[in-house]
């Protein structure tokens, strides 16, 4: 299932976004809220809060696992966190309307 860059921008309310190479891996940034995220297909797999990148330890598919590994190579200060911690962080961002 191919996801388009424009769909990602609208879904997650991002002002700046880009597709990584020709993969289904997207980087998004909201200038208004200062939120950085990586999205594999249509799933947030990494988020940056307070200068710290968090990537979920949840396993989705081989491709998404490769995307998480690629994000870890591209960014500094990456910490792999439990699914519960990651989901809690995303929930906090959504409650504060920093992402959709």
Secondary structure, 3 states (H helix, E strand, C coil): CCCCHHHHHHHHCCCEEEECCCCCEEEEEECCCCEEEEEECCEEEEEEECCEEEEECCCCCHHHHHHHHHHHHHCCCEEEECHHHHHHHHHHHHHCCCCC
